[in-house]
């Protein structure tokens, strides 16, 4: 896994896996729930995308899955996101990257 940051949505988007599938999306959602005490509030599931909203350290964020673009996290407000919300995305994505990397290392060993 290699974390990528992009700003094409008008905010900071942390791409967790640009080729991630549904199984990996649910793995990320599970880690967010269990390790970061995240509760998903608004779940929108379409045939080719999934958007689950949650709060992290008081900031509204979205866990996103697309069959075309993979798995990412971004501020729910996108273009209207505040700088501190963008920074929270980067913080969460970095911590999540560490958890996913450790989990992958355990599966290899």
Secondary structure as UniProt FT lines:
FT   STRAND          4..6
FT   TURN            8..9
FT   STRAND          13..17
FT   TURN            18..19
FT   HELIX           22..35
FT   STRAND          43..45
FT   STRAND          49..56
FT   TURN            57..58
FT   STRAND          59..66
FT   TURN            67..69
FT   STRAND          70..75
FT   TURN            76..77
FT   HELIX           78..80
FT   HELIX           83..108
//
